Amino acid sequence: MPVLNAEEAENVLVLNLDSEPGYSGVENTLYQEDFVIPIWGDAAETVPELAARFRH
């Protein structure tokens, strides 16, 4: 899914397995931005952990 105008956001959460390039082989420069909060790992683990943080 494309991210539009991410540079205008105060913070951007990125949930992805890792920071490696995808099928296209192109690195995602968004990952290096200061406003990006990366959460790397398997979604089966990271999404429930993130949801639990919001519930507290």
PDB file of N, CA, C, O and CB in Angstrom:
ATOM      1  N   MET A   1       0.856  -1.169   0.000  1.00  0.00           N
ATOM      2  CA  MET A   1       0.000   0.000   0.000  1.00  0.00           C
ATOM      3  C   MET A   1       0.902   1.232   0.000  1.00  0.00           C
ATOM      4  O   MET A   1       1.813   1.314   0.824  1.00  0.00           O
ATOM      5  CB  MET A   1      -0.973  -0.002   1.228  1.00  0.00           C
ATOM      6  N   PRO A   2       0.680   2.178  -0.884  1.00  0.00           N
ATOM      7  CA  PRO A   2       1.516   3.378  -0.918  1.00  0.00           C
ATOM      8  C   PRO A   2       1.245   4.280   0.284  1.00  0.00           C
ATOM      9  O   PRO A   2       0.128   4.349   0.797  1.00  0.00           O
ATOM     10  CB  PRO A   2       1.278   4.152  -2.217  1.00  0.00           C
ATOM     11  N   VAL A   3       2.285   4.959   0.708  1.00  0.00           N
ATOM     12  CA  VAL A   3       2.175   5.940   1.786  1.00  0.00           C
ATOM     13  C   VAL A   3       2.232   7.310   1.132  1.00  0.00           C
ATOM     14  O   VAL A   3       3.210   7.644   0.463  1.00  0.00           O
ATOM     15  CB  VAL A   3       3.315   5.763   2.873  1.00  0.00           C
ATOM     16  N   LEU A   4       1.200   8.091   1.322  1.00  0.00           N
ATOM     17  CA  LEU A   4       1.142   9.405   0.699  1.00  0.00           C
ATOM     18  C   LEU A   4       1.380  10.498   1.715  1.00  0.00           C
ATOM     19  O   LEU A   4       0.774  10.489   2.787  1.00  0.00           O
ATOM     20  CB  LEU A   4      -0.194   9.612   0.015  1.00  0.00           C
ATOM     21  N   ASN A   5       2.248  11.436   1.399  1.00  0.00           N
ATOM     22  CA  ASN A   5       2.543  12.594   2.237  1.00  0.00           C
ATOM     23  C   ASN A   5       3.033  12.206   3.636  1.00  0.00           C
ATOM     24  O   ASN A   5       2.713  12.890   4.608  1.00  0.00           O
ATOM     25  CB  ASN A   5       1.312  13.463   2.353  1.00  0.00           C
ATOM     26  N   ALA A   6       3.786  11.146   3.747  1.00  0.00           N
ATOM     27  CA  ALA A   6       4.318  10.729   5.049  1.00  0.00           C
ATOM     28  C   ALA A   6       5.217  11.813   5.643  1.00  0.00           C
ATOM     29  O   ALA A   6       5.291  11.959   6.863  1.00  0.00           O
ATOM     30  CB  ALA A   6       5.101   9.410   4.914  1.00  0.00           C
ATOM     31  N   GLU A   7       5.889  12.560   4.796  1.00  0.00           N
ATOM     32  CA  GLU A   7       6.786  13.617   5.278  1.00  0.00           C
ATOM     33  C   GLU A   7       6.036  14.715   6.020  1.00  0.00           C
ATOM     34  O   GLU A   7       6.659  15.502   6.734  1.00  0.00           O
ATOM     35  CB  GLU A   7       7.551  14.222   4.117  1.00  0.00           C
ATOM     36  N   GLU A   8       4.729  14.790   5.872  1.00  0.00           N
ATOM     37  CA  GLU A   8       3.924  15.788   6.569  1.00  0.00           C
ATOM     38  C   GLU A   8       3.468  15.313   7.949  1.00  0.00           C
ATOM     39  O   GLU A   8       2.942  16.103   8.734  1.00  0.00           O
ATOM     40  CB  GLU A   8       2.718  16.151   5.732  1.00  0.00           C
ATOM     41  N   ALA A   9       3.665  14.037   8.246  1.00  0.00           N
ATOM     42  CA  ALA A   9       3.230  13.485   9.531  1.00  0.00           C
ATOM     43  C   ALA A   9       4.249  13.800  10.619  1.00  0.00           C
ATOM     44  O   ALA A   9       5.442  13.935  10.350  1.00  0.00           O
ATOM     45  CB  ALA A   9       3.018  11.964   9.426  1.00  0.00           C
ATOM     46  N   GLU A  10       3.764  13.914  11.840  1.00  0.00           N
ATOM     47  CA  GLU A  10       4.664  14.122  12.972  1.00  0.00           C
ATOM     48  C   GLU A  10       5.469  12.852  13.236  1.00  0.00           C
ATOM     49  O   GLU A  10       6.674  12.913  13.478  1.00  0.00           O
ATOM     50  CB  GLU A  10       3.870  14.533  14.237  1.00  0.00           C
ATOM     51  N   ASN A  11       4.805  11.716  13.187  1.00  0.00           N
ATOM     52  CA  ASN A  11       5.446  10.409  13.340  1.00  0.00           C
ATOM     53  C   ASN A  11       4.762   9.423  12.412  1.00  0.00           C
ATOM     54  O   ASN A  11       3.577   9.555  12.105  1.00  0.00           O
ATOM     55  CB  ASN A  11       5.384   9.914  14.818  1.00  0.00           C
ATOM     56  N   VAL A  12       5.532   8.426  11.966  1.00  0.00           N
ATOM     57  CA  VAL A  12       5.007   7.364  11.120  1.00  0.00           C
ATOM     58  C   VAL A  12       5.446   6.040  11.720  1.00  0.00           C
ATOM     59  O   VAL A  12       6.639   5.811  11.922  1.00  0.00           O
ATOM     60  CB  VAL A  12       5.495   7.510   9.638  1.00  0.00           C
ATOM     61  N   LEU A  13       4.487   5.168  12.006  1.00  0.00           N
ATOM     62  CA  LEU A  13       4.810   3.816  12.456  1.00  0.00           C
ATOM     63  C   LEU A  13       4.968   2.936  11.228  1.00  0.00           C
ATOM     64  O   LEU A  13       4.116   2.933  10.340  1.00  0.00           O
ATOM     65  CB  LEU A  13       3.711   3.252  13.417  1.00  0.00           C
ATOM     66  N   VAL A  14       6.059   2.192  11.185  1.00  0.00           N
ATOM     67  CA  VAL A  14       6.275   1.239  10.102  1.00  0.00           C
ATOM     68  C   VAL A  14       6.327  -0.141  10.731  1.00  0.00           C
ATOM     69  O   VAL A  14       7.218  -0.431  11.531  1.00  0.00           O
ATOM     70  CB  VAL A  14       7.590   1.557   9.291  1.00  0.00           C
ATOM     71  N   LEU A  15       5.383  -0.987  10.377  1.00  0.00           N
ATOM     72  CA  LEU A  15       5.375  -2.371  10.842  1.00  0.00           C
ATOM     73  C   LEU A  15       5.728  -3.243   9.647  1.00  0.00           C
ATOM     74  O   LEU A  15       4.996  -3.305   8.660  1.00  0.00           O
ATOM     75  CB  LEU A  15       3.979  -2.776  11.462  1.00  0.00           C
ATOM     76  N   ASN A  16       6.858  -3.907   9.761  1.00  0.00           N
ATOM     77  CA  ASN A  16       7.335  -4.721   8.659  1.00  0.00           C
ATOM     78  C   ASN A  16       8.207  -5.822   9.235  1.00  0.00           C
ATOM     79  O   ASN A  16       8.690  -5.709  10.361  1.00  0.00           O
ATOM     80  CB  ASN A  16       8.115  -3.868   7.614  1.00  0.00           C
ATOM     81  N   LEU A  17       8.411  -6.880   8.475  1.00  0.00           N
ATOM     82  CA  LEU A  17       9.225  -7.994   8.944  1.00  0.00           C
ATOM     83  C   LEU A  17      10.660  -7.547   9.214  1.00  0.00           C
ATOM     84  O   LEU A  17      11.250  -7.921  10.228  1.00  0.00           O
ATOM     85  CB  LEU A  17       9.209  -9.134   7.921  1.00  0.00           C
ATOM     86  N   ASP A  18      11.218  -6.751   8.312  1.00  0.00           N
ATOM     87  CA  ASP A  18      12.585  -6.242   8.471  1.00  0.00           C
ATOM     88  C   ASP A  18      12.760  -5.028   7.563  1.00  0.00           C
ATOM     89  O   ASP A  18      11.821  -4.596   6.895  1.00  0.00           O
ATOM     90  CB  ASP A  18      13.648  -7.348   8.136  1.00  0.00           C
ATOM     91  N   SER A  19      13.966  -4.491   7.552  1.00  0.00           N
ATOM     92  CA  SER A  19      14.219  -3.299   6.745  1.00  0.00           C
ATOM     93  C   SER A  19      14.800  -3.637   5.379  1.00  0.00           C
ATOM     94  O   SER A  19      15.189  -2.738   4.634  1.00  0.00           O
ATOM     95  CB  SER A  19      15.156  -2.369   7.478  1.00  0.00           C
ATOM     96  N   GLU A  20      14.861  -4.911   5.045  1.00  0.00           N
ATOM     97  CA  GLU A  20      15.425  -5.337   3.760  1.00  0.00           C
ATOM     98  C   GLU A  20      14.525  -4.923   2.606  1.00  0.00           C
ATOM     99  O   GLU A  20      13.309  -4.824   2.767  1.00  0.00           O
ATOM    100  CB  GLU A  20      15.635  -6.854   3.742  1.00  0.00           C
ATOM    101  N   PRO A  21      15.123  -4.678   1.438  1.00  0.00           N
ATOM    102  CA  PRO A  21      14.318  -4.344   0.261  1.00  0.00           C
ATOM    103  C   PRO A  21      13.326  -5.452  -0.070  1.00  0.00           C
ATOM    104  O   PRO A  21      13.607  -6.629   0.155  1.00  0.00           O
ATOM    105  CB  PRO A  21      15.222  -4.081  -0.941  1.00  0.00           C
ATOM    106  N   GLY A  22      12.192  -5.086  -0.593  1.00  0.00           N
ATOM    107  CA  GLY A  22      11.147  -6.052  -0.938  1.00  0.00           C
ATOM    108  C   GLY A  22      11.385  -6.683  -2.294  1.00  0.00           C
ATOM    109  O   GLY A  22      12.524  -6.806  -2.744  1.00  0.00           O
ATOM    110  N   TYR A  23      10.313  -7.078  -2.933  1.00  0.00           N
ATOM    111  CA  TYR A  23      10.395  -7.763  -4.225  1.00  0.00           C
ATOM    112  C   TYR A  23      11.108  -6.929  -5.279  1.00  0.00           C
ATOM    113  O   TYR A  23      11.782  -7.477  -6.151  1.00  0.00           O
ATOM    114  CB  TYR A  23       9.008  -8.116  -4.714  1.00  0.00           C
ATOM    115  N   SER A  24      10.968  -5.635  -5.208  1.00  0.00           N
ATOM    116  CA  SER A  24      11.579  -4.762  -6.216  1.00  0.00           C
ATOM    117  C   SER A  24      13.087  -4.641  -6.039  1.00  0.00           C
ATOM    118  O   SER A  24      13.790  -4.250  -6.971  1.00  0.00           O
ATOM    119  CB  SER A  24      10.950  -3.383  -6.160  1.00  0.00           C
ATOM    120  N   GLY A  25      13.589  -4.970  -4.856  1.00  0.00           N
ATOM    121  CA  GLY A  25      15.018  -4.848  -4.590  1.00  0.00           C
ATOM    122  C   GLY A  25      15.461  -3.429  -4.275  1.00  0.00           C
ATOM    123  O   GLY A  25      16.658  -3.156  -4.189  1.00  0.00           O
ATOM    124  N   VAL A  26      14.505  -2.525  -4.101  1.00  0.00           N
ATOM    125  CA  VAL A  26      14.812  -1.120  -3.840  1.00  0.00           C
ATOM    126  C   VAL A  26      14.622  -0.838  -2.351  1.00  0.00           C
ATOM    127  O   VAL A  26      13.586  -1.166  -1.773  1.00  0.00           O
ATOM    128  CB  VAL A  26      13.912  -0.179  -4.703  1.00  0.00           C
ATOM    129  N   GLU A  27      15.645  -0.221  -1.733  1.00  0.00           N
ATOM    130  CA  GLU A  27      15.536   0.135  -0.315  1.00  0.00           C
ATOM    131  C   GLU A  27      14.478   1.209  -0.122  1.00  0.00           C
ATOM    132  O   GLU A  27      14.292   2.065  -0.986  1.00  0.00           O
ATOM    133  CB  GLU A  27      16.893   0.618   0.235  1.00  0.00           C
ATOM    134  N   ASN A  28      13.797   1.166   0.993  1.00  0.00           N
ATOM    135  CA  ASN A  28      12.779   2.157   1.313  1.00  0.00           C
ATOM    136  C   ASN A  28      13.445   3.288   2.096  1.00  0.00           C
ATOM    137  O   ASN A  28      13.818   3.101   3.254  1.00  0.00           O
ATOM    138  CB  ASN A  28      11.601   1.521   2.127  1.00  0.00           C
ATOM    139  N   THR A  29      13.595   4.440   1.482  1.00  0.00           N
ATOM    140  CA  THR A  29      14.271   5.571   2.129  1.00  0.00           C
ATOM    141  C   THR A  29      13.470   6.126   3.298  1.00  0.00           C
ATOM    142  O   THR A  29      14.026   6.827   4.145  1.00  0.00           O
ATOM    143  CB  THR A  29      14.528   6.675   1.118  1.00  0.00           C
ATOM    144  N   LEU A  30      12.189   5.831   3.361  1.00  0.00           N
ATOM    145  CA  LEU A  30      11.359   6.283   4.479  1.00  0.00           C
ATOM    146  C   LEU A  30      11.910   5.756   5.801  1.00  0.00           C
ATOM    147  O   LEU A  30      11.811   6.432   6.825  1.00  0.00           O
ATOM    148  CB  LEU A  30       9.899   5.825   4.289  1.00  0.00           C
ATOM    149  N   TYR A  31      12.488   4.559   5.787  1.00  0.00           N
ATOM    150  CA  TYR A  31      12.985   3.946   7.016  1.00  0.00           C
ATOM    151  C   TYR A  31      14.091   4.766   7.680  1.00  0.00           C
ATOM    152  O   TYR A  31      14.303   4.626   8.885  1.00  0.00           O
ATOM    153  CB  TYR A  31      13.495   2.554   6.722  1.00  0.00           C
ATOM    154  N   GLN A  32      14.797   5.609   6.943  1.00  0.00           N
ATOM    155  CA  GLN A  32      15.883   6.405   7.501  1.00  0.00           C
ATOM    156  C   GLN A  32      15.443   7.767   8.049  1.00  0.00           C
ATOM    157  O   GLN A  32      16.260   8.487   8.623  1.00  0.00           O
ATOM    158  CB  GLN A  32      16.928   6.611   6.457  1.00  0.00           C
ATOM    159  N   GLU A  33      14.205   8.119   7.885  1.00  0.00           N
ATOM    160  CA  GLU A  33      13.727   9.422   8.354  1.00  0.00           C
ATOM    161  C   GLU A  33      13.621   9.447   9.878  1.00  0.00           C
ATOM    162  O   GLU A  33      13.289   8.439  10.501  1.00  0.00           O
ATOM    163  CB  GLU A  33      12.362   9.754   7.723  1.00  0.00           C
ATOM    164  N   ASP A  34      13.906  10.605  10.471  1.00  0.00           N
ATOM    165  CA  ASP A  34      13.882  10.763  11.930  1.00  0.00           C
ATOM    166  C   ASP A  34      12.488  10.572  12.527  1.00  0.00           C
ATOM    167  O   ASP A  34      12.361  10.156  13.679  1.00  0.00           O
ATOM    168  CB  ASP A  34      14.406  12.132  12.304  1.00  0.00           C
ATOM    169  N   PHE A  35      11.456  10.870  11.764  1.00  0.00           N
ATOM    170  CA  PHE A  35      10.092  10.795  12.287  1.00  0.00           C
ATOM    171  C   PHE A  35       9.478   9.397  12.185  1.00  0.00           C
ATOM    172  O   PHE A  35       8.336   9.187  12.592  1.00  0.00           O
ATOM    173  CB  PHE A  35       9.218  11.778  11.555  1.00  0.00           C
ATOM    174  N   VAL A  36      10.231   8.451  11.647  1.00  0.00           N
ATOM    175  CA  VAL A  36       9.736   7.092  11.462  1.00  0.00           C
ATOM    176  C   VAL A  36      10.063   6.231  12.683  1.00  0.00           C
ATOM    177  O   VAL A  36      11.193   6.230  13.170  1.00  0.00           O
ATOM    178  CB  VAL A  36      10.339   6.468  10.190  1.00  0.00           C
ATOM    179  N   ILE A  37       9.069   5.507  13.163  1.00  0.00           N
ATOM    180  CA  ILE A  37       9.228   4.584  14.285  1.00  0.00           C
ATOM    181  C   ILE A  37       9.053   3.180  13.716  1.00  0.00           C
ATOM    182  O   ILE A  37       7.929   2.731  13.494  1.00  0.00           O
ATOM    183  CB  ILE A  37       8.189   4.880  15.454  1.00  0.00           C
ATOM    184  N   PRO A  38      10.179   2.483  13.478  1.00  0.00           N
ATOM    185  CA  PRO A  38      10.061   1.142  12.905  1.00  0.00           C
ATOM    186  C   PRO A  38       9.764   0.095  13.977  1.00  0.00           C
ATOM    187  O   PRO A  38      10.309   0.143  15.080  1.00  0.00           O
ATOM    188  CB  PRO A  38      11.342   0.774  12.161  1.00  0.00           C
ATOM    189  N   ILE A  39       8.901  -0.839  13.637  1.00  0.00           N
ATOM    190  CA  ILE A  39       8.605  -1.978  14.501  1.00  0.00           C
ATOM    191  C   ILE A  39       8.796  -3.205  13.627  1.00  0.00           C
ATOM    192  O   ILE A  39       7.920  -3.575  12.845  1.00  0.00           O
ATOM    193  CB  ILE A  39       7.136  -1.906  15.127  1.00  0.00           C
ATOM    194  N   TRP A  40       9.971  -3.835  13.774  1.00  0.00           N
ATOM    195  CA  TRP A  40      10.335  -4.961  12.929  1.00  0.00           C
ATOM    196  C   TRP A  40       9.908  -6.268  13.570  1.00  0.00           C
ATOM    197  O   TRP A  40       9.966  -6.413  14.791  1.00  0.00           O
ATOM    198  CB  TRP A  40      11.836  -4.969  12.660  1.00  0.00           C
ATOM    199  N   GLY A  41       9.480  -7.212  12.757  1.00  0.00           N
ATOM    200  CA  GLY A  41       9.168  -8.542  13.244  1.00  0.00           C
ATOM    201  C   GLY A  41       7.941  -9.130  12.585  1.00  0.00           C
ATOM    202  O   GLY A  41       7.304  -8.509  11.734  1.00  0.00           O
ATOM    203  N   ASP A  42       7.630 -10.337  12.997  1.00  0.00           N
ATOM    204  CA  ASP A  42       6.476 -11.080  12.498  1.00  0.00           C
ATOM    205  C   ASP A  42       5.199 -10.418  13.007  1.00  0.00           C
ATOM    206  O   ASP A  42       5.071 -10.158  14.204  1.00  0.00           O
ATOM    207  CB  ASP A  42       6.538 -12.574  12.936  1.00  0.00           C
ATOM    208  N   ALA A  43       4.265 -10.147  12.120  1.00  0.00           N
ATOM    209  CA  ALA A  43       3.021  -9.470  12.495  1.00  0.00           C
ATOM    210  C   ALA A  43       2.237 -10.240  13.551  1.00  0.00           C
ATOM    211  O   ALA A  43       1.527  -9.637  14.356  1.00  0.00           O
ATOM    212  CB  ALA A  43       2.154  -9.264  11.270  1.00  0.00           C
ATOM    213  N   ALA A  44       2.357 -11.560  13.555  1.00  0.00           N
ATOM    214  CA  ALA A  44       1.647 -12.370  14.552  1.00  0.00           C
ATOM    215  C   ALA A  44       2.101 -12.026  15.967  1.00  0.00           C
ATOM    216  O   ALA A  44       1.357 -12.237  16.925  1.00  0.00           O
ATOM    217  CB  ALA A  44       1.867 -13.865  14.282  1.00  0.00           C
ATOM    218  N   GLU A  45       3.308 -11.500  16.103  1.00  0.00           N
ATOM    219  CA  GLU A  45       3.821 -11.102  17.411  1.00  0.00           C
ATOM    220  C   GLU A  45       3.755  -9.596  17.632  1.00  0.00           C
ATOM    221  O   GLU A  45       3.361  -9.146  18.708  1.00  0.00           O
ATOM    222  CB  GLU A  45       5.244 -11.574  17.570  1.00  0.00           C
ATOM    223  N   THR A  46       4.138  -8.812  16.627  1.00  0.00           N
ATOM    224  CA  THR A  46       4.248  -7.372  16.821  1.00  0.00           C
ATOM    225  C   THR A  46       2.900  -6.658  16.909  1.00  0.00           C
ATOM    226  O   THR A  46       2.756  -5.709  17.679  1.00  0.00           O
ATOM    227  CB  THR A  46       5.046  -6.782  15.706  1.00  0.00           C
ATOM    228  N   VAL A  47       1.916  -7.100  16.133  1.00  0.00           N
ATOM    229  CA  VAL A  47       0.614  -6.418  16.158  1.00  0.00           C
ATOM    230  C   VAL A  47      -0.085  -6.587  17.510  1.00  0.00           C
ATOM    231  O   VAL A  47      -0.568  -5.595  18.056  1.00  0.00           O
ATOM    232  CB  VAL A  47      -0.288  -6.956  15.037  1.00  0.00           C
ATOM    233  N   PRO A  48      -0.159  -7.802  18.075  1.00  0.00           N
ATOM    234  CA  PRO A  48      -0.764  -7.926  19.408  1.00  0.00           C
ATOM    235  C   PRO A  48      -0.027  -7.121  20.482  1.00  0.00           C
ATOM    236  O   PRO A  48      -0.659  -6.555  21.375  1.00  0.00           O
ATOM    237  CB  PRO A  48      -0.803  -9.384  19.814  1.00  0.00           C
ATOM    238  N   GLU A  49       1.305  -7.069  20.399  1.00  0.00           N
ATOM    239  CA  GLU A  49       2.079  -6.281  21.369  1.00  0.00           C
ATOM    240  C   GLU A  49       1.742  -4.798  21.236  1.00  0.00           C
ATOM    241  O   GLU A  49       1.554  -4.110  22.239  1.00  0.00           O
ATOM    242  CB  GLU A  49       3.601  -6.504  21.167  1.00  0.00           C
ATOM    243  N   LEU A  50       1.667  -4.317  20.027  1.00  0.00           N
ATOM    244  CA  LEU A  50       1.342  -2.909  19.792  1.00  0.00           C
ATOM    245  C   LEU A  50      -0.076  -2.604  20.264  1.00  0.00           C
ATOM    246  O   LEU A  50      -0.307  -1.575  20.898  1.00  0.00           O
ATOM    247  CB  LEU A  50       1.496  -2.557  18.298  1.00  0.00           C
ATOM    248  N   ALA A  51      -1.016  -3.475  19.965  1.00  0.00           N
ATOM    249  CA  ALA A  51      -2.413  -3.287  20.384  1.00  0.00           C
ATOM    250  C   ALA A  51      -2.506  -3.253  21.909  1.00  0.00           C
ATOM    251  O   ALA A  51      -3.270  -2.463  22.463  1.00  0.00           O
ATOM    252  CB  ALA A  51      -3.314  -4.417  19.816  1.00  0.00           C
ATOM    253  N   ALA A  52      -1.741  -4.098  22.587  1.00  0.00           N
ATOM    254  CA  ALA A  52      -1.749  -4.127  24.048  1.00  0.00           C
ATOM    255  C   ALA A  52      -1.246  -2.799  24.620  1.00  0.00           C
ATOM    256  O   ALA A  52      -1.750  -2.339  25.644  1.00  0.00           O
ATOM    257  CB  ALA A  52      -0.886  -5.292  24.567  1.00  0.00           C
ATOM    258  N   ARG A  53      -0.275  -2.190  23.980  1.00  0.00           N
ATOM    259  CA  ARG A  53       0.228  -0.878  24.447  1.00  0.00           C
ATOM    260  C   ARG A  53      -0.843   0.194  24.381  1.00  0.00           C
ATOM    261  O   ARG A  53      -0.914   1.061  25.253  1.00  0.00           O
ATOM    262  CB  ARG A  53       1.434  -0.441  23.614  1.00  0.00           C
ATOM    263  N   PHE A  54      -1.679   0.139  23.348  1.00  0.00           N
ATOM    264  CA  PHE A  54      -2.740   1.131  23.200  1.00  0.00           C
ATOM    265  C   PHE A  54      -3.882   0.906  24.186  1.00  0.00           C
ATOM    266  O   PHE A  54      -4.606   1.844  24.519  1.00  0.00           O
ATOM    267  CB  PHE A  54      -3.276   1.108  21.782  1.00  0.00           C
ATOM    268  N   ARG A  55      -4.048  -0.312  24.649  1.00  0.00           N
ATOM    269  CA  ARG A  55      -5.124  -0.607  25.587  1.00  0.00           C
ATOM    270  C   ARG A  55      -4.796  -0.118  26.997  1.00  0.00           C
ATOM    271  O   ARG A  55      -5.703   0.018  27.818  1.00  0.00           O
ATOM    272  CB  ARG A  55      -5.403  -2.103  25.609  1.00  0.00           C
ATOM    273  N   HIS A  56      -3.550   0.146  27.293  1.00  0.00           N
ATOM    274  CA  HIS A  56      -3.162   0.548  28.666  1.00  0.00           C
ATOM    275  C   HIS A  56      -3.141   2.021  28.818  1.00  0.00           C
ATOM    276  O   HIS A  56      -2.839   2.526  29.899  1.00  0.00           O
ATOM    277  CB  HIS A  56      -1.811  -0.002  29.036  1.00  0.00           C
TER     278      HIS A  56
END
